[in-house]
Amino acid sequence: MARIKAGDLRHPVKLLTPVTAIGEHNRRTTTWTEAATVYAAKSDVGGREFFQAHAVNAEDIVTFTIRWRDDIDTTWRVQHGTNVYGVLEVNHLGYMRDYMRLKCRMVQGGGV
């Protein structure tokens, strides 16, 4: 595995955690709270267009490489600029406890 240089981590991203509350009429609402702002290396995994129900949908998958954290899971989101991504997969890179990769998909509507 290629070593990651600190200079590769040049994109500031916000790590967002879900907070679920019971609102009016016993409806669950999820809001997103910033857990941390970290620097990440961003790379495109690929974009894919596909046809479904006579509509064209775009799938934007990217990976963010960040310094190790032991609290991130697939319920979290990553915000880069105005784009919000849901975490699909957490790769601990051999459990070396130095870096990790987050495979993410852009959230349509992106609301945080």
N, C-alpha and C positions, 0 to 999 in steps of 0.2 A: 504494500500500500504506500502510495506517495505521501510524503510528509506535508503537512499543512503549515504554511508560513503565516505568522501573525499578520503580515501585510495583506494576505488574501481575505481577511475578515474586515472588509471595508464598508459593508452595508449595515447601517443601524436598523434593527428590527425590534418590534415590541412583541413579547410573549404574553399572550392573553389566556386567562383561565375563565372557565364558565362559572357563573354564580346563579343558581336556580332559586327562585323565590315563589311563594304562593301568593298570587295577587288577588285582585277583585274577582268575585264569583268562583273562587278556588281554582283559578287557572294558573298553570305554571308558566313563569316567564324566565327567560335566560338572558342575563346581561353578561358583558365581558369586562373583566378587570385586568389591568396591566400588572403582570407579575414581575416583569423586568424588561429593561431595554438592554440588548446585547448587540455585539457586532457579529456579522455572519458573512460567509462566502455564499454567493447565490449562483446556481447553475440551472439551466433549463434541462429538464429531463425530456421534454418534447411536448409539442402541441398537437392535438389531434382533432380533426373535424369529422363528425359523423352525422348521418341522417337518422332522425327518429321522429316519427309521426309527422312527416313532411316538413320538418324544420331542421335547420342546420344549427348544431350546438358546438361550441368550442370547449375543449378540455385543456386547461392550462396547468401542467404539472411541473413543479420546480423542486429543487432540493436546497435547503439551507444547511450549511455546516457551521456549527457553533461550538464554543467551548463546552465541556462536559457539565451537565446538570443532571441530578438524579430525580428530579420531580416532574419532568415533562412526560405526558402520555398523549394518546390519540384523541383526547377530549379537548385539547388545547388548540389555539389558533396562533398564527404568526401574522403580524401586520408589517408590511414593507411599503412605506409611503402611504398611498391611499388604497392599496390592494390588501385584501385580507385572504389568508389561506388557511384551510383546515388541515391539520396534521393527519396524514394517512398512515405513516409508518415512522417509527423511531429506530434508527440504526446506531447501536452503541459502538460500532467500529472495533470489534474485538474486545470490548470491555477494558480498554486501556485507561479509561478515566481521564482522557485529555480532550478529545473532540467527539462530537456526535453529529449524525446527519438526520435531518427531518425531511421526509418526502411529503410534499404538500400539494393540495389542489386548491385553486382559486375558488372562493366562496362567491356564488352569484348573489348579488344584492349587497354583499360584503358588510352588512351592518354590524357595528361593534357596540 
